[in-house]
Amino acid sequence: MYEQSKQGAVDVIRGTDPLNAGHVEFLQERLEQFDGSGQPHVVFDMQSVPLVDSAGLELLLDTQERFRLRGGALKLAAVNPLCREILKVTGVGQRFEIFPDSGSAVGSFVQ
C-alpha cells in the first residue's frame, strides 16, 4: 500500500509494498496525479519498501524524467539497505537525490 501526505508544497509518498511488477501500477496511478499540477515536488519515502525490481526502477526513472521536464523533481528518502544496494548496482541511484529521511528531502526543495 502507498499513502500520500503533504508537507507544505511537497507531496510525500510512503509505501510498505515491494516496488515490483505486482505493485507498480498502483504507485504509478498515485504519481500520475501530480502530472497536471504545476511543478511536481515529490518525495518517495522508501523506508518500509522491502524490494524494488526492474519494473519499479523503470517507474522511478520515467517519473523523474516527466517531473524534470516540468521543472519539478522526484527525490528518494530513507532508502533501506537492500533497496539502496539495488539502486547502486543498477546505477539508477546516481540519477536521484537520496536523503537519509523524508524531512531532509522535503527541506531540500526550499534551498
N, CA, C and O atoms as CSV, one atom per row, in Angstrom:
chain,resi,resn,atom,element,x,y,z
A,1,MET,N,N,0.840,-1.175,0.000
A,1,MET,CA,C,0.000,0.000,0.000
A,1,MET,C,C,0.887,1.240,0.000
A,1,MET,O,O,1.931,1.271,0.651
A,2,TYR,N,N,0.465,2.242,-0.725
A,2,TYR,CA,C,1.188,3.509,-0.799
A,2,TYR,C,C,0.257,4.621,-0.356
A,2,TYR,O,O,-0.879,4.728,-0.819
A,3,GLU,N,N,0.760,5.447,0.551
A,3,GLU,CA,C,-0.033,6.548,1.089
A,3,GLU,C,C,0.628,7.867,0.747
A,3,GLU,O,O,1.850,7.956,0.621
A,4,GLN,N,N,-0.186,8.873,0.600
A,4,GLN,CA,C,0.310,10.204,0.273
A,4,GLN,C,C,-0.012,11.173,1.396
A,4,GLN,O,O,-1.084,11.118,1.999
A,5,SER,N,N,0.936,12.063,1.667
A,5,SER,CA,C,0.694,13.169,2.587
A,5,SER,C,C,1.335,14.409,1.985
A,5,SER,O,O,2.060,14.330,0.993
A,6,LYS,N,N,1.063,15.532,2.586
A,6,LYS,CA,C,1.595,16.790,2.077
A,6,LYS,C,C,2.329,17.493,3.199
A,6,LYS,O,O,1.821,17.604,4.314
A,7,GLN,N,N,3.519,17.966,2.900
A,7,GLN,CA,C,4.293,18.765,3.850
A,7,GLN,C,C,4.597,20.082,3.152
A,7,GLN,O,O,5.547,20.183,2.376
A,8,GLY,N,N,3.782,21.086,3.437
A,8,GLY,CA,C,3.893,22.358,2.728
A,8,GLY,C,C,3.528,22.144,1.273
A,8,GLY,O,O,2.449,21.639,0.962
A,9,ALA,N,N,4.439,22.533,0.373
A,9,ALA,CA,C,4.196,22.393,-1.058
A,9,ALA,C,C,4.744,21.082,-1.615
A,9,ALA,O,O,4.731,20.866,-2.827
A,10,VAL,N,N,5.221,20.212,-0.737
A,10,VAL,CA,C,5.847,18.964,-1.168
A,10,VAL,C,C,4.937,17.785,-0.837
A,10,VAL,O,O,4.418,17.673,0.273
A,11,ASP,N,N,4.757,16.919,-1.816
A,11,ASP,CA,C,3.989,15.692,-1.611
A,11,ASP,C,C,4.943,14.578,-1.211
A,11,ASP,O,O,6.012,14.426,-1.802
A,12,VAL,N,N,4.557,13.801,-0.207
A,12,VAL,CA,C,5.366,12.688,0.272
A,12,VAL,C,C,4.562,11.409,0.077
A,12,VAL,O,O,3.408,11.317,0.493
A,13,ILE,N,N,5.187,10.428,-0.560
A,13,ILE,CA,C,4.564,9.113,-0.760
A,13,ILE,C,C,5.357,8.113,0.069
A,13,ILE,O,O,6.585,8.064,-0.002
A,14,ARG,N,N,4.640,7.318,0.855
A,14,ARG,CA,C,5.266,6.258,1.654
A,14,ARG,C,C,4.629,4.940,1.259
A,14,ARG,O,O,3.431,4.867,0.983
A,15,GLY,N,N,5.447,3.902,1.237
A,15,GLY,CA,C,4.918,2.609,0.855
A,15,GLY,C,C,5.410,1.490,1.739
A,15,GLY,O,O,6.465,1.586,2.365
A,16,THR,N,N,4.626,0.424,1.781
A,16,THR,CA,C,5.012,-0.771,2.532
A,16,THR,C,C,5.065,-1.994,1.622
A,16,THR,O,O,5.517,-3.061,2.038
A,17,ASP,N,N,4.602,-1.841,0.381
A,17,ASP,CA,C,4.632,-2.943,-0.574
A,17,ASP,C,C,5.932,-2.904,-1.361
A,17,ASP,O,O,6.556,-1.851,-1.483
A,18,PRO,N,N,6.341,-4.048,-1.896
A,18,PRO,CA,C,7.507,-4.040,-2.785
A,18,PRO,C,C,7.212,-3.179,-4.010
A,18,PRO,O,O,6.084,-3.150,-4.501
A,19,LEU,N,N,8.212,-2.496,-4.487
A,19,LEU,CA,C,8.060,-1.719,-5.712
A,19,LEU,C,C,8.453,-2.651,-6.862
A,19,LEU,O,O,9.557,-2.584,-7.403
A,20,ASN,N,N,7.511,-3.514,-7.208
A,20,ASN,CA,C,7.764,-4.521,-8.233
A,20,ASN,C,C,6.592,-4.575,-9.208
A,20,ASN,O,O,5.622,-3.828,-9.081
A,21,ALA,N,N,6.703,-5.470,-10.178
A,21,ALA,CA,C,5.689,-5.565,-11.238
A,21,ALA,C,C,4.276,-5.740,-10.674
A,21,ALA,O,O,3.312,-5.266,-11.275
A,22,GLY,N,N,4.145,-6.405,-9.548
A,22,GLY,CA,C,2.833,-6.636,-8.965
A,22,GLY,C,C,2.212,-5.414,-8.304
A,22,GLY,O,O,0.999,-5.377,-8.095
A,23,HIS,N,N,3.025,-4.412,-7.972
A,23,HIS,CA,C,2.515,-3.240,-7.256
A,23,HIS,C,C,2.782,-1.919,-7.976
A,23,HIS,O,O,2.304,-0.870,-7.543
A,24,VAL,N,N,3.532,-1.962,-9.054
A,24,VAL,CA,C,3.946,-0.731,-9.702
A,24,VAL,C,C,2.770,0.060,-10.278
A,24,VAL,O,O,2.817,1.289,-10.310
A,25,GLU,N,N,1.735,-0.612,-10.725
A,25,GLU,CA,C,0.587,0.077,-11.321
A,25,GLU,C,C,-0.096,1.001,-10.311
A,25,GLU,O,O,-0.476,2.121,-10.653
A,26,PHE,N,N,-0.251,0.538,-9.080
A,26,PHE,CA,C,-0.907,1.362,-8.066
A,26,PHE,C,C,-0.072,2.611,-7.771
A,26,PHE,O,O,-0.616,3.711,-7.676
A,27,LEU,N,N,1.246,2.446,-7.627
A,27,LEU,CA,C,2.106,3.605,-7.366
A,27,LEU,C,C,2.115,4.536,-8.569
A,27,LEU,O,O,2.131,5.756,-8.399
A,28,GLN,N,N,2.105,3.998,-9.758
A,28,GLN,CA,C,2.087,4.821,-10.952
A,28,GLN,C,C,0.841,5.713,-10.964
A,28,GLN,O,O,0.926,6.891,-11.311
A,29,GLU,N,N,-0.300,5.161,-10.591
A,29,GLU,CA,C,-1.525,5.962,-10.513
A,29,GLU,C,C,-1.371,7.098,-9.511
A,29,GLU,O,O,-1.811,8.219,-9.764
A,30,ARG,N,N,-0.745,6.808,-8.373
A,30,ARG,CA,C,-0.508,7.851,-7.365
A,30,ARG,C,C,0.383,8.956,-7.919
A,30,ARG,O,O,0.110,10.139,-7.719
A,31,LEU,N,N,1.446,8.569,-8.615
A,31,LEU,CA,C,2.401,9.543,-9.137
A,31,LEU,C,C,1.830,10.340,-10.303
A,31,LEU,O,O,2.179,11.507,-10.479
A,32,GLU,N,N,0.967,9.738,-11.092
A,32,GLU,CA,C,0.382,10.436,-12.235
A,32,GLU,C,C,-0.558,11.565,-11.817
A,32,GLU,O,O,-0.841,12.456,-12.618
A,33,GLN,N,N,-1.035,11.541,-10.600
A,33,GLN,CA,C,-1.920,12.620,-10.160
A,33,GLN,C,C,-1.182,13.953,-10.063
A,33,GLN,O,O,-1.815,15.006,-9.989
A,34,PHE,N,N,0.154,13.915,-10.062
A,34,PHE,CA,C,0.938,15.147,-9.992
A,34,PHE,C,C,1.244,15.717,-11.366
A,34,PHE,O,O,1.836,16.791,-11.468
A,35,ASP,N,N,0.851,15.017,-12.428
A,35,ASP,CA,C,1.173,15.452,-13.783
A,35,ASP,C,C,0.478,16.747,-14.181
A,35,ASP,O,O,0.991,17.469,-15.035
A,36,GLY,N,N,-0.643,17.060,-13.607
A,36,GLY,CA,C,-1.358,18.256,-14.013
A,36,GLY,C,C,-1.266,19.401,-13.028
A,36,GLY,O,O,-2.032,20.360,-13.127
A,37,SER,N,N,-0.348,19.324,-12.082
A,37,SER,CA,C,-0.343,20.322,-11.008
A,37,SER,C,C,0.959,21.119,-10.943
A,37,SER,O,O,1.673,21.058,-9.942
A,38,GLY,N,N,1.271,21.867,-12.003
A,38,GLY,CA,C,2.459,22.727,-11.996
A,38,GLY,C,C,3.740,21.927,-11.883
A,38,GLY,O,O,3.892,20.870,-12.495
A,39,GLN,N,N,4.667,22.459,-11.080
A,39,GLN,CA,C,5.945,21.789,-10.868
A,39,GLN,C,C,5.806,20.755,-9.758
A,39,GLN,O,O,5.629,21.124,-8.597
A,40,PRO,N,N,5.881,19.484,-10.087
A,40,PRO,CA,C,5.728,18.464,-9.046
A,40,PRO,C,C,6.966,18.378,-8.156
A,40,PRO,O,O,8.082,18.196,-8.644
A,41,HIS,N,N,6.762,18.506,-6.881
A,41,HIS,CA,C,7.817,18.325,-5.874
A,41,HIS,C,C,7.380,17.146,-5.017
A,41,HIS,O,O,6.506,17.270,-4.160
A,42,VAL,N,N,8.007,15.999,-5.267
A,42,VAL,CA,C,7.560,14.760,-4.641
A,42,VAL,C,C,8.737,14.041,-4.000
A,42,VAL,O,O,9.809,13.922,-4.593
A,43,VAL,N,N,8.518,13.559,-2.770
A,43,VAL,CA,C,9.482,12.729,-2.058
A,43,VAL,C,C,8.880,11.339,-1.948
A,43,VAL,O,O,7.733,11.175,-1.532
A,44,PHE,N,N,9.670,10.336,-2.328
A,44,PHE,CA,C,9.246,8.947,-2.170
A,44,PHE,C,C,10.039,8.370,-1.008
A,44,PHE,O,O,11.233,8.097,-1.131
A,45,ASP,N,N,9.362,8.187,0.123
A,45,ASP,CA,C,9.972,7.639,1.341
A,45,ASP,C,C,9.959,6.119,1.216
A,45,ASP,O,O,8.898,5.494,1.223
A,46,MET,N,N,11.151,5.531,1.101
A,46,MET,CA,C,11.267,4.094,0.835
A,46,MET,C,C,11.650,3.284,2.072
A,46,MET,O,O,12.066,2.132,1.948
A,47,GLN,N,N,11.517,3.859,3.241
A,47,GLN,CA,C,11.933,3.184,4.469
A,47,GLN,C,C,11.311,1.806,4.620
A,47,GLN,O,O,11.996,0.866,5.023
A,48,SER,N,N,10.037,1.666,4.309
A,48,SER,CA,C,9.337,0.396,4.501
A,48,SER,C,C,9.095,-0.367,3.205
A,48,SER,O,O,8.355,-1.350,3.190
A,49,VAL,N,N,9.716,0.082,2.121
A,49,VAL,CA,C,9.607,-0.632,0.845
A,49,VAL,C,C,10.645,-1.754,0.873
A,49,VAL,O,O,11.844,-1.478,0.871
A,50,PRO,N,N,10.205,-3.014,0.900
A,50,PRO,CA,C,11.151,-4.109,1.106
A,50,PRO,C,C,12.024,-4.442,-0.094
A,50,PRO,O,O,13.108,-5.003,0.070
A,51,LEU,N,N,11.564,-4.103,-1.310
A,51,LEU,CA,C,12.275,-4.554,-2.503
A,51,LEU,C,C,11.876,-3.689,-3.695
A,51,LEU,O,O,10.755,-3.185,-3.759
A,52,VAL,N,N,12.787,-3.526,-4.622
A,52,VAL,CA,C,12.475,-2.860,-5.882
A,52,VAL,C,C,13.038,-3.719,-7.010
A,52,VAL,O,O,14.172,-4.191,-6.934
A,53,ASP,N,N,12.225,-3.920,-8.069
A,53,ASP,CA,C,12.688,-4.707,-9.209
A,53,ASP,C,C,12.778,-3.820,-10.447
A,53,ASP,O,O,12.639,-2.601,-10.349
A,54,SER,N,N,13.010,-4.424,-11.604
A,54,SER,CA,C,13.210,-3.642,-12.824
A,54,SER,C,C,11.978,-2.801,-13.178
A,54,SER,O,O,12.127,-1.685,-13.677
A,55,ALA,N,N,10.780,-3.306,-12.935
A,55,ALA,CA,C,9.567,-2.526,-13.207
A,55,ALA,C,C,9.511,-1.301,-12.301
A,55,ALA,O,O,9.123,-0.219,-12.742
A,56,GLY,N,N,9.894,-1.464,-11.047
A,56,GLY,CA,C,9.923,-0.347,-10.116
A,56,GLY,C,C,10.980,0.680,-10.487
A,56,GLY,O,O,10.737,1.885,-10.417
A,57,LEU,N,N,12.155,0.199,-10.881
A,57,LEU,CA,C,13.229,1.109,-11.300
A,57,LEU,C,C,12.799,1.908,-12.524
A,57,LEU,O,O,13.055,3.109,-12.612
A,58,GLU,N,N,12.150,1.239,-13.460
A,58,GLU,CA,C,11.675,1.921,-14.662
A,58,GLU,C,C,10.640,2.993,-14.309
A,58,GLU,O,O,10.671,4.091,-14.865
A,59,LEU,N,N,9.735,2.683,-13.397
A,59,LEU,CA,C,8.742,3.669,-12.971
A,59,LEU,C,C,9.428,4.878,-12.344
A,59,LEU,O,O,9.072,6.016,-12.649
A,60,LEU,N,N,10.401,4.646,-11.476
A,60,LEU,CA,C,11.106,5.758,-10.840
A,60,LEU,C,C,11.795,6.639,-11.881
A,60,LEU,O,O,11.693,7.865,-11.827
A,61,LEU,N,N,12.492,6.020,-12.821
A,61,LEU,CA,C,13.202,6.787,-13.850
A,61,LEU,C,C,12.238,7.550,-14.753
A,61,LEU,O,O,12.476,8.719,-15.058
A,62,ASP,N,N,11.166,6.913,-15.180
A,62,ASP,CA,C,10.188,7.580,-16.047
A,62,ASP,C,C,9.541,8.756,-15.329
A,62,ASP,O,O,9.351,9.823,-15.913
A,63,THR,N,N,9.206,8.555,-14.070
A,63,THR,CA,C,8.566,9.616,-13.294
A,63,THR,C,C,9.531,10.773,-13.079
A,63,THR,O,O,9.151,11.935,-13.221
A,64,GLN,N,N,10.773,10.462,-12.739
A,64,GLN,CA,C,11.778,11.513,-12.537
A,64,GLN,C,C,11.920,12.347,-13.807
A,64,GLN,O,O,11.980,13.575,-13.733
A,65,GLU,N,N,11.974,11.707,-14.954
A,65,GLU,CA,C,12.124,12.434,-16.221
A,65,GLU,C,C,10.899,13.298,-16.507
A,65,GLU,O,O,11.040,14.453,-16.909
A,66,ARG,N,N,9.707,12.756,-16.306
A,66,ARG,CA,C,8.474,13.531,-16.503
A,66,ARG,C,C,8.441,14.761,-15.609
A,66,ARG,O,O,8.104,15.856,-16.060
A,67,PHE,N,N,8.791,14.575,-14.340
A,67,PHE,CA,C,8.786,15.694,-13.403
A,67,PHE,C,C,9.860,16.716,-13.773
A,67,PHE,O,O,9.619,17.920,-13.694
A,68,ARG,N,N,11.033,16.251,-14.174
A,68,ARG,CA,C,12.142,17.144,-14.533
A,68,ARG,C,C,11.743,18.035,-15.711
A,68,ARG,O,O,12.037,19.231,-15.715
A,69,LEU,N,N,11.079,17.457,-16.698
A,69,LEU,CA,C,10.663,18.232,-17.865
A,69,LEU,C,C,9.670,19.329,-17.506
A,69,LEU,O,O,9.509,20.288,-18.261
A,70,ARG,N,N,9.011,19.199,-16.376
A,70,ARG,CA,C,8.047,20.211,-15.915
A,70,ARG,C,C,8.640,21.107,-14.832
A,70,ARG,O,O,7.918,21.876,-14.198
A,71,GLY,N,N,9.957,21.009,-14.617
A,71,GLY,CA,C,10.622,21.857,-13.639
A,71,GLY,C,C,10.529,21.344,-12.220
A,71,GLY,O,O,10.845,22.075,-11.281
A,72,GLY,N,N,10.104,20.110,-12.040
A,72,GLY,CA,C,9.969,19.530,-10.708
A,72,GLY,C,C,11.004,18.448,-10.472
A,72,GLY,O,O,11.997,18.353,-11.193
A,73,ALA,N,N,10.763,17.634,-9.456
A,73,ALA,CA,C,11.702,16.560,-9.125
A,73,ALA,C,C,11.022,15.495,-8.282
A,73,ALA,O,O,10.073,15.759,-7.543
A,74,LEU,N,N,11.539,14.289,-8.418
A,74,LEU,CA,C,11.204,13.174,-7.545
A,74,LEU,C,C,12.466,12.857,-6.767
A,74,LEU,O,O,13.496,12.534,-7.358
A,75,LYS,N,N,12.396,12.946,-5.449
A,75,LYS,CA,C,13.548,12.671,-4.596
A,75,LYS,C,C,13.242,11.464,-3.725
A,75,LYS,O,O,12.096,11.245,-3.333
A,76,LEU,N,N,14.266,10.690,-3.426
A,76,LEU,CA,C,14.110,9.488,-2.622
A,76,LEU,C,C,14.608,9.733,-1.211
A,76,LEU,O,O,15.563,10.478,-0.996
A,77,ALA,N,N,13.944,9.093,-0.246
A,77,ALA,CA,C,14.324,9.275,1.152
A,77,ALA,C,C,14.257,7.954,1.901
A,77,ALA,O,O,13.479,7.064,1.558
A,78,ALA,N,N,15.088,7.844,2.933
A,78,ALA,CA,C,15.071,6.712,3.864
A,78,ALA,C,C,15.103,5.366,3.144
A,78,ALA,O,O,14.361,4.449,3.494
A,79,VAL,N,N,15.956,5.258,2.153
A,79,VAL,CA,C,16.037,4.026,1.374
A,79,VAL,C,C,16.693,2.942,2.232
A,79,VAL,O,O,17.798,3.130,2.742
A,80,ASN,N,N,16.010,1.815,2.387
A,80,ASN,CA,C,16.549,0.736,3.226
A,80,ASN,C,C,17.787,0.129,2.559
A,80,ASN,O,O,18.005,0.345,1.367
A,81,PRO,N,N,18.594,-0.619,3.297
A,81,PRO,CA,C,19.863,-1.135,2.754
A,81,PRO,C,C,19.727,-1.984,1.486
A,81,PRO,O,O,20.533,-1.833,0.568
A,82,LEU,N,N,18.731,-2.869,1.410
A,82,LEU,CA,C,18.589,-3.698,0.219
A,82,LEU,C,C,18.253,-2.853,-1.007
A,82,LEU,O,O,18.872,-3.004,-2.060
A,83,CYS,N,N,17.278,-1.971,-0.867
A,83,CYS,CA,C,16.895,-1.117,-1.992
A,83,CYS,C,C,18.038,-0.179,-2.373
A,83,CYS,O,O,18.238,0.101,-3.555
A,84,ARG,N,N,18.782,0.306,-1.392
A,84,ARG,CA,C,19.929,1.174,-1.672
A,84,ARG,C,C,20.954,0.418,-2.515
A,84,ARG,O,O,21.515,0.970,-3.462
A,85,GLU,N,N,21.194,-0.841,-2.170
A,85,GLU,CA,C,22.147,-1.652,-2.922
A,85,GLU,C,C,21.647,-1.888,-4.350
A,85,GLU,O,O,22.431,-1.834,-5.297
A,86,ILE,N,N,20.361,-2.146,-4.508
A,86,ILE,CA,C,19.790,-2.333,-5.841
A,86,ILE,C,C,19.947,-1.064,-6.669
A,86,ILE,O,O,20.321,-1.128,-7.840
A,87,LEU,N,N,19.664,0.083,-6.068
A,87,LEU,CA,C,19.834,1.360,-6.769
A,87,LEU,C,C,21.291,1.574,-7.165
A,87,LEU,O,O,21.576,2.075,-8.253
A,88,LYS,N,N,22.203,1.197,-6.290
A,88,LYS,CA,C,23.629,1.375,-6.551
A,88,LYS,C,C,24.108,0.449,-7.672
A,88,LYS,O,O,24.748,0.902,-8.621
A,89,VAL,N,N,23.800,-0.835,-7.564
A,89,VAL,CA,C,24.277,-1.829,-8.530
A,89,VAL,C,C,23.739,-1.544,-9.934
A,89,VAL,O,O,24.447,-1.740,-10.923
A,90,THR,N,N,22.513,-1.090,-10.020
A,90,THR,CA,C,21.902,-0.819,-11.323
A,90,THR,C,C,22.300,0.546,-11.883
A,90,THR,O,O,22.088,0.815,-13.065
A,91,GLY,N,N,22.871,1.399,-11.050
A,91,GLY,CA,C,23.226,2.744,-11.487
A,91,GLY,C,C,22.068,3.721,-11.422
A,91,GLY,O,O,22.248,4.912,-11.680
A,92,VAL,N,N,20.902,3.244,-11.087
A,92,VAL,CA,C,19.713,4.105,-11.027
A,92,VAL,C,C,19.854,5.142,-9.906
A,92,VAL,O,O,19.377,6.269,-10.039
A,93,GLY,N,N,20.494,4.768,-8.831
A,93,GLY,CA,C,20.656,5.693,-7.706
A,93,GLY,C,C,21.400,6.961,-8.063
A,93,GLY,O,O,21.201,7.992,-7.420
A,94,GLN,N,N,22.250,6.912,-9.071
A,94,GLN,CA,C,23.002,8.095,-9.497
A,94,GLN,C,C,22.104,9.144,-10.138
A,94,GLN,O,O,22.499,10.304,-10.260
A,95,ARG,N,N,20.928,8.763,-10.539
A,95,ARG,CA,C,20.009,9.680,-11.214
A,95,ARG,C,C,19.098,10.425,-10.237
A,95,ARG,O,O,18.307,11.276,-10.644
A,96,PHE,N,N,19.214,10.099,-8.941
A,96,PHE,CA,C,18.321,10.675,-7.930
A,96,PHE,C,C,19.097,11.339,-6.807
A,96,PHE,O,O,20.225,10.962,-6.488
A,97,GLU,N,N,18.457,12.338,-6.219
A,97,GLU,CA,C,18.927,12.838,-4.939
A,97,GLU,C,C,18.326,11.901,-3.897
A,97,GLU,O,O,17.116,11.671,-3.883
A,98,ILE,N,N,19.180,11.360,-3.022
A,98,ILE,CA,C,18.726,10.419,-1.999
A,98,ILE,C,C,19.076,11.005,-0.635
A,98,ILE,O,O,20.215,11.403,-0.392
A,99,PHE,N,N,18.089,11.052,0.248
A,99,PHE,CA,C,18.243,11.668,1.561
A,99,PHE,C,C,18.040,10.632,2.663
A,99,PHE,O,O,17.344,9.637,2.460
A,100,PRO,N,N,18.647,10.863,3.834
A,100,PRO,CA,C,18.523,9.895,4.924
A,100,PRO,C,C,17.120,9.793,5.511
A,100,PRO,O,O,16.770,8.771,6.102
A,101,ASP,N,N,16.312,10.843,5.356
A,101,ASP,CA,C,14.946,10.823,5.880
A,101,ASP,C,C,14.087,11.771,5.051
A,101,ASP,O,O,14.599,12.617,4.317
A,102,SER,N,N,12.781,11.615,5.182
A,102,SER,CA,C,11.878,12.427,4.360
A,102,SER,C,C,11.924,13.905,4.735
A,102,SER,O,O,11.720,14.764,3.877
A,103,GLY,N,N,12.186,14.208,5.988
A,103,GLY,CA,C,12.291,15.612,6.400
A,103,GLY,C,C,13.405,16.342,5.668
A,103,GLY,O,O,13.232,17.482,5.237
A,104,SER,N,N,14.544,15.685,5.530
A,104,SER,CA,C,15.675,16.278,4.798
A,104,SER,C,C,15.326,16.460,3.329
A,104,SER,O,O,15.657,17.479,2.723
A,105,ALA,N,N,14.657,15.468,2.766
A,105,ALA,CA,C,14.282,15.541,1.350
A,105,ALA,C,C,13.280,16.668,1.116
A,105,ALA,O,O,13.404,17.418,0.147
A,106,VAL,N,N,12.298,16.788,1.989
A,106,VAL,CA,C,11.315,17.863,1.879
A,106,VAL,C,C,12.017,19.216,1.994
A,106,VAL,O,O,11.744,20.131,1.217
A,107,GLY,N,N,12.912,19.337,2.957
A,107,GLY,CA,C,13.637,20.593,3.162
A,107,GLY,C,C,14.504,20.976,1.989
A,107,GLY,O,O,14.755,22.162,1.777
A,108,SER,N,N,14.971,20.014,1.222
A,108,SER,CA,C,15.846,20.317,0.089
A,108,SER,C,C,15.117,21.066,-1.015
A,108,SER,O,O,15.764,21.701,-1.847
A,109,PHE,N,N,13.822,21.014,-1.048
A,109,PHE,CA,C,13.073,21.725,-2.087
A,109,PHE,C,C,13.060,23.226,-1.851
A,109,PHE,O,O,12.810,23.988,-2.786
A,110,VAL,N,N,13.320,23.671,-0.636
A,110,VAL,CA,C,13.290,25.113,-0.364
A,110,VAL,C,C,14.660,25.756,-0.428
A,110,VAL,O,O,14.780,26.969,-0.257
A,111,GLN,N,N,15.677,24.979,-0.667
A,111,GLN,CA,C,17.033,25.537,-0.737
A,111,GLN,C,C,17.357,26.044,-2.106
A,111,GLN,O,O,18.458,26.544,-2.334
